[in-house]
C-alpha cells in the first residue's frame, strides 16, 4: 500500500494521509493569517513539509485563499524579488502571508540551510531594516503536527478501501502489486511501474500552478523572470485567444475505425437525444495515442491455478459482487486538438474480491504479516486495522505485525499478534501501532525469514 505524506507517487490520484495533512497545514496558515492581520506591519510566515515537492504547500495555499506569497521547491526563486514584494505588501496592506516548503532551502540560497523558515525570517528582518520599515514576523512551523494526527473522514474511508482491496488481491494470488486509485477507480498496479516512474512534482507550467498564482496574485519571482516583483494587475493581465475545435462530423466510414455494436448518443442540455451514430475511435482517443496493459503477476503462473472458493461468498446473504480476471480499468483519455504527440494510457487490473482464491484462508500452518516503513502519516493505523479485519473475515487467524520496519522482519520473536480486538480502536490515534523505521536488510535474508515462518500474505505499508 503506497504511502508518502508528500503525495509524490506518480499515476495515483493521491496517497492516503495527504488530505488530512493538507487540512492540518491549512490550520497553520489560518493561524498565521490571524496573527498577521491582528498586528501592525506583521508577516505571517509558515513552513510546511515538502523537501522535494510542494503538493502540501500548494494545496494548503489554495485552500486558505489568504496567502500572498507561496514558494515551492519546484520554483526558480529570486530572493530579492521575494523580499521586494514582501515590502510592497506591508506598504499597501500592512501585512503579508508567506508559505514556504521546506525544500526551498535548496533553491533560495547558494548553500543549503537547515531550516529555510528561520533563514527566511532572518532575511526578511534584515531587508526591512535596510529600507527602514519596521515589521514583525510570526513564524509557524507545524512540520510534524500535519502527519501525527488521525486520518480525517475522507482519508479514513480511503484507507479502508485500500486495505480491503490489498487483502482481496493477496488472497486471490496477485503478488508484487500496489493497490492504488487511478482516475477515481481502484486498481492493482505492478510495483515495478511505481518504483521506476520517478517522483511526481508540481508542474510549474501546468494548470495547478496557474490556479496558485491566480489565488496569491504573486508576481513572477523567478531569477530570470521578465516580470519585475510588482503585484499582478488583473485589469492588465494578458488575454489569450482560445482556439475553437470544430467537431468533425464528415468523417467517412473508410477514414475512421469504428467500435462494433457500440453507439454514441449526443444529448442536448434538456436531455434530448439529438444524434445517434456508431462510436468512432476518434471519439475516445487521439491519433497515435496508445493503450498499454499493465498486468500484475499472478502466482498461478508459477505454482499452477488454485481454485479455492472464496470464504466471503454468501456470508451475509447479500450476494457478494466479485471481480473476474477480465475486469480492468483504463486511465481517463483526453481528446483534443492541441497537436500533442501520442500519449500512452494504461490498462490496469480492477481491484476487488475474486470468486476463486489462490490461498486457503483456513490453512492452520500459514500466516499473514504486516509491516509499516518510512515516516509516519495520517491513516496508517486505519490501514492496519482494516487489513486485519478483512483477513479475519476471510478466515485467516494467524496475523502478525512487525515492529521496527523492515529491520523488524528479521526479529520474529518481536512480532505482535494482531486480532480484531487488538486493532479495534487504533484508527482513532495518529501514527502507527507498529513502530516504523528506515533502512533495509538484504531482501534475500528477509525472504528466508518469511519462508521459514510460512508467511503467505505480506503487506507493506510504505516503501
KAQUIBEL-V510756 format. One record per residue. N is the residue number from 1. D_FIRST is the distance of its C-alpha to the first C-alpha in whole Angstrom. Layout:
# KAQUIBEL-V510756
N;D_FIRST + N;D_FIRST
This chain:
# KAQUIBEL-V510756
1;0 + 2;4 + 3;6 + 4;10 + 5;13 + 6;15 + 7;13 + 8;14 + 9;11 + 10;14 + 11;14 + 12;12 + 13;14 + 14;12 + 15;9 + 16;9 + 17;12 + 18;14 + 19;16 + 20;17 + 21;18 + 22;20 + 23;22 + 24;23 + 25;24 + 26;26 + 27;28 + 28;29 + 29;30 + 30;32 + 31;33 + 32;35 + 33;36 + 34;38 + 35;39 + 36;40 + 37;42 + 38;44 + 39;46 + 40;48 + 41;47 + 42;43 + 43;40 + 44;37 + 45;34 + 46;31 + 47;28 + 48;24 + 49;21 + 50;21 + 51;22 + 52;21 + 53;21 + 54;22 + 55;20 + 56;20 + 57;24 + 58;25 + 59;23 + 60;25 + 61;28 + 62;28 + 63;27 + 64;30 + 65;33 + 66;35 + 67;34 + 68;36 + 69;35 + 70;31 + 71;30 + 72;27 + 73;26 + 74;27 + 75;30 + 76;33 + 77;35 + 78;39 + 79;39 + 80;43 + 81;42 + 82;39 + 83;42 + 84;45 + 85;43 + 86;42 + 87;46 + 88;46 + 89;44 + 90;46 + 91;49 + 92;49 + 93;46 + 94;47 + 95;43 + 96;40 + 97;36 + 98;34 + 99;30 + 100;29 + 101;26 + 102;26 + 103;26 + 104;29 + 105;31 + 106;30 + 107;32 + 108;35 + 109;36 + 110;37 + 111;36 + 112;33 + 113;33 + 114;31 + 115;31 + 116;32 + 117;32 + 118;35 + 119;36 + 120;37 + 121;38 + 122;41 + 123;41 + 124;42 + 125;45 + 126;46 + 127;47 + 128;48 + 129;50 + 130;52 + 131;52 + 132;54 + 133;51 + 134;50 + 135;47 + 136;44 + 137;41 + 138;38 + 139;35 + 140;32 + 141;29 + 142;26 + 143;23 + 144;22 + 145;23 + 146;20 + 147;17 + 148;19 + 149;19 + 150;18 + 151;16 + 152;18 + 153;19 + 154;17 + 155;14 + 156;14 + 157;14 + 158;12 + 159;9 + 160;11 + 161;11 + 162;7 + 163;8 + 164;11 + 165;10 + 166;7 + 167;10 + 168;13 + 169;12 + 170;12 + 171;15 + 172;16 + 173;16 + 174;14 + 175;12 + 176;11 + 177;9 + 178;6 + 179;6 + 180;7 + 181;11 + 182;14 + 183;17 + 184;16 + 185;15 + 186;12 + 187;12 + 188;10 + 189;11 + 190;12 + 191;10 + 192;13 + 193;14 + 194;11 + 195;13 + 196;16 + 197;16 + 198;17 + 199;17 + 200;17 + 201;20 + 202;23 + 203;25 + 204;28 + 205;30 + 206;28 + 207;29 + 208;26 + 209;29 + 210;32 + 211;30 + 212;30 + 213;34 + 214;35 + 215;34 + 216;35 + 217;38 + 218;38 + 219;40 + 220;39 + 221;38 + 222;37 + 223;40 + 224;41 + 225;41 + 226;44 + 227;44 + 228;45 + 229;44 + 230;45 + 231;43 + 232;43 + 233;45 + 234;44 + 235;48 + 236;48 + 237;44 + 238;45 + 239;44 + 240;43 + 241;44 + 242;42 + 243;42 + 244;43 + 245;41 + 246;44 + 247;42 + 248;44 + 249;45 + 250;48 + 251;46 + 252;48 + 253;46 + 254;47 + 255;45 + 256;42 + 257;39 + 258;39 + 259;36 + 260;38 + 261;39 + 262;37 + 263;38 + 264;38 + 265;39 + 266;40 + 267;41 + 268;43 + 269;42 + 270;44 + 271;42 + 272;44 + 273;44 + 274;46 + 275;45 + 276;43 + 277;43 + 278;41 + 279;37 + 280;38 + 281;35 + 282;36 + 283;35 + 284;31 + 285;31 + 286;33 + 287;35 + 288;33 + 289;30 + 290;28 + 291;25 + 292;23 + 293;21 + 294;17 + 295;17 + 296;15 + 297;16 + 298;18 + 299;19 + 300;22 + 301;23 + 302;24 + 303;24 + 304;26 + 305;25 + 306;25 + 307;26 + 308;25 + 309;25 + 310;22 + 311;23 + 312;22 + 313;25 + 314;28 + 315;27 + 316;28 + 317;30 + 318;28 + 319;28 + 320;24 + 321;23 + 322;21 + 323;20 + 324;22 + 325;21 + 326;23 + 327;20 + 328;19 + 329;19 + 330;20 + 331;20 + 332;22 + 333;25 + 334;28 + 335;32 + 336;34 + 337;37 + 338;36 + 339;37 + 340;34 + 341;33 + 342;31 + 343;27 + 344;24 + 345;22 + 346;19 + 347;19 + 348;16 + 349;16 + 350;15 + 351;13 + 352;14 + 353;16 + 354;19 + 355;22 + 356;23 + 357;20 + 358;20 + 359;20 + 360;23 + 361;21 + 362;24 + 363;25 + 364;26 + 365;25 + 366;21 + 367;19 + 368;15 + 369;13 + 370;11 + 371;10 + 372;9 + 373;11 + 374;13 + 375;14 + 376;13 + 377;13 + 378;14 + 379;11 + 380;10 + 381;13 + 382;12 + 383;9 + 384;10 + 385;13 + 386;12 + 387;11 + 388;14 + 389;16 + 390;15 + 391;15 + 392;19 + 393;20 + 394;19 + 395;22 + 396;19 + 397;21 + 398;20 + 399;17 + 400;17 + 401;15 + 402;15 + 403;17 + 404;17 + 405;14 + 406;15 + 407;18 + 408;18 + 409;17 + 410;21 + 411;22 + 412;22 + 413;25 + 414;23 + 415;20 + 416;20 + 417;20 + 418;18 + 419;20 + 420;20 + 421;23 + 422;21 + 423;18 + 424;20 + 425;21 + 426;18 + 427;16 + 428;20 + 429;19 + 430;18 + 431;16 + 432;14 + 433;16 + 434;15 + 435;17 + 436;15 + 437;16 + 438;16 + 439;18 + 440;17 + 441;20 + 442;21 + 443;18 + 444;21 + 445;22 + 446;19 + 447;19 + 448;22 + 449;21 + 450;19 + 451;21 + 452;24 + 453;22 + 454;21 + 455;18 + 456;17 + 457;13 + 458;11 + 459;7 + 460;6 + 461;5 + 462;6 + 463;8
